[in-house]
C-alpha cells in the first residue's frame, strides 16, 4: 500500500523515531507484547477486537498493530511516514504474522492530501 503519487510523499515534516523503534524491537519480549495488548484493552474498554478494524496512524514500531492482530482484529492498517518505522512494522509482521492478509502497512502521512 505504498503511495505512488508523483508528489513527494515526505513533503510534510515528521519526527524521525525510526532508529529508536528499531533498537526497541531488537529486545522486544513477549511480556512487552502482552503489556501492549492490556494497554489497548484498557484504553478501548474491550476485551478483544473481534470483528473490528484497527487503524494505527503513526504506527512507529508496529507494536500496537501487532497487539490488535493478536486481539482478533478483523483488519489492521498501520500507517507511518518514517520509512525506518515502516520497515520496523514490516519486520514485526514478518516475524509474528508473515501471512496475515488482514494486516496492511502503508508508508505516508495522513496529513498529506496525496496519500
C-alpha positions in Angstrom: 0.0 0.0 0.0 2.7 2.5 -1.0 1.9 6.0 -2.1 2.8 6.1 -5.8 1.9 9.8 -6.2 4.3 12.0 -8.2 4.3 14.4 -5.4 6.9 14.0 -2.6 5.2 11.7 -0.1 7.5 13.1 2.6 6.9 16.8 1.8 5.4 17.2 5.3 7.6 17.3 8.3 7.5 14.4 10.7 9.5 13.2 13.7 12.1 10.6 12.8 11.8 8.0 15.6 12.7 5.0 13.4 16.1 4.4 14.8 14.7 4.3 18.4 11.9 1.9 17.4 14.4 -0.4 15.6 16.5 -0.5 18.8 13.4 -1.2 20.9 12.3 -4.1 18.7 15.7 -5.7 18.9 14.9 -6.5 22.5 11.1 -7.0 22.3 9.8 -9.6 24.7 6.5 -11.5 25.0 5.8 -9.6 28.2 6.0 -6.2 26.3 3.6 -7.5 23.7 1.2 -8.6 26.4 1.5 -5.2 28.0 0.6 -3.6 24.7 -2.5 -5.9 24.5 -3.5 -4.9 28.0 -3.0 -1.3 27.3 -5.2 -1.5 24.2 -7.9 -3.3 26.1 -7.9 -0.7 28.8 -7.9 2.3 26.6 -10.6 0.9 24.3 -12.7 -0.7 27.0 -13.0 -4.0 25.2 -11.6 -7.5 26.0 -10.9 -8.2 22.3 -11.1 -6.7 18.8 -13.0 -9.5 17.2 -14.9 -8.1 14.1 -13.3 -4.7 14.5 -11.0 -2.7 12.2 -7.9 -1.2 13.8 -6.3 1.9 12.3 -2.8 2.6 13.7 -1.8 6.1 12.5 1.8 6.8 13.3 2.4 3.2 13.9 6.0 3.6 15.0 7.3 0.1 15.8 4.1 -1.6 14.9 3.7 -2.9 18.4 0.1 -1.8 18.8 -0.8 -3.1 15.4 0.6 -6.5 16.4 -1.4 -6.3 19.6 -4.5 -5.6 17.6 -3.9 -8.6 15.4 -3.4 -10.8 18.5 -6.6 -9.4 20.0 -8.5 -10.6 17.0 -9.0 -7.5 14.8 -10.7 -8.3 11.5 -8.4 -5.9 9.7 -5.4 -3.8 10.8 -4.0 -0.9 8.9 -0.6 0.6 10.0 0.3 4.0 8.6 3.6 5.7 9.2 5.6 8.5 7.5 9.0 7.5 8.7 10.5 4.8 6.3 12.5 3.3 9.1 9.4 2.9 11.2 7.6 1.3 8.3 10.5 -1.2 8.0 10.2 -1.9 11.7 6.5 -2.6 11.4 7.1 -4.8 8.3 9.8 -6.7 10.2 7.4 -7.2 13.2 4.7 -8.5 10.9 7.2 -10.8 9.1 8.3 -12.3 12.4 4.9 -12.8 14.0 2.3 -12.9 11.2 4.0 -13.2 7.8 0.9 -14.4 6.0 -1.7 -12.2 7.6 -3.5 -10.6 4.7 -5.6 -8.7 7.3 -2.6 -6.6 8.4 -1.7 -4.0 5.8 1.2 -1.5 6.2 1.3 1.9 4.4 4.0 4.5 4.1 3.0 8.1 4.1 1.4 10.8 6.1 -2.3 11.0 6.7 -1.8 14.8 6.7 -0.6 14.7 3.1 -3.6 15.1 0.7 -1.8 13.0 -1.9 -1.6 9.9 0.4 
